[in-house]
Amino acid sequence: MSTGERPPAGDGAGALSALVVLRPAGGASAGPATAESVAAMLPEQAAVAAVRDWFVDHGFDVTAMHGNSMAIQGPAPLFARTFKEAGPPEPGRPLPLELLPDEVSRHIEAIATTPPPDFGPPP
């Protein structure tokens, strides 16, 4: 685990998570992912460190990078304070980047909570 990353705390009960997608190095969108374009989609390591460190410093658990994204996890009140939400964020809806400082938001393409798993119809 590299500096600034923490494993998820506890069992995750009552915690929310979101996927943070970082901008490609150079900032331009690389378009659809293909075998030829995947390397162009990766963010700069300095951007990864800046985003990861900001979220860790503000109380989130942060996973390692996977491709161009990392996951953040924390209690609902932490998400509400950070993203000025009245309640828990709606699953799948993008979170507002303009509430984050520019030195962090300029590296982020999008942040969205993940919908809960759907294992089919209830019994």
N, C-alpha and C positions, 0 to 999 in steps of 0.2 A: 504494500500500500504506500503510495507516495505521500509526501508532506501535504497536510491540509485535508486529506481524505479521512473520514471516520466511518466505521461500519455502522449500519443502522442501529439505533439505540433500542434496547428492550425487545419486546415482541412485536412492536408496531401497532398495538391495539390503540385505536383512537387517532392514529397518525394518518396524515394525508401524504400523498407523493405526487410529484410532477416531473415531467421530462423537460429538460432544458436543452434546446437544440442551438448549438453555436454556429456562428457564421463561418464560412470557409475563409482560409487565409487569404488576405487581399480584400475580403468583404463582399465580393460579388457572388451572387447565387450561381452555383455550378449546374443547375438544371436537374433533370432526372438522373437518378443513380444508375450508372452502368459500370461494367468492369473497367472501362476506359476512363470514366470520370470520377470514380470513387476517391482517388488520391487528391483530386482538386477540391473535394468537399471537406477535407479535414481542416480543423482550425489550427491557428498558431498555438504553440505550447504556452507562450506568455498569456494569451487570451484564456486558455484553459485554466491556468493558475490564478489569474485575476478573478474569474467568475467563481471558481471553486472556493478560493479563499474568502471572497465576500460572503457567500452563502454560509460557509462554516463559521465565520466571525459573527454572523447574525443568528446563529443557533440551529441551522439546518444540518441534518446528516446528509452527506454527499457521497454518491458512489463514484467509482472510477469511470473514466471516459470509455464509451463503447461507440466507436466510429466518431460521429460528430455530436454526440449527446452524452449527458450525464443525468442521473436522477437525483432529485432532492426530496427529503422527507422531513416532516416535522408535525407538531400538533396543529390542529385547526386554528387556534388563536394566533400562532406564529404566522401562518399563511394570511390570516385576516389582517394582522398588523402590517405585514410586509407589502401586501398587494391592496390594502385599503378595501377589503371585501367586508360586506355586512355579515356574511355567514360563510360557511364552507364553500369553496369555489365549485361551480358546476362542472362535473366530470366532462372532459373533452373540450371545454371552452378555453381559449387562450387567455392567459393572465396578462394584465397590462404591464408592458415594459417601461412605459414612460414614468412610472413611479420609482424605478430603480435609478441609481446614479448613472450618469453618462459613461463613466469609466468602466461600468459593468454592462449596461444595456447595449452599448455599441458593438459588443462581441456576441450578442444573443440574437438569433433568428426568431425564436418563439419559445414560450413556456406554456405548457398545457398540462392540466391534471389528466390522469388516465381514468377511463371509465372502469367501474368494477367488473370483474370477470363475469361472463354470462355462460353458465354451464347448462343452459337449456331451460325448458319450462319447469315451473315448480311442481313438486310431486302432487 
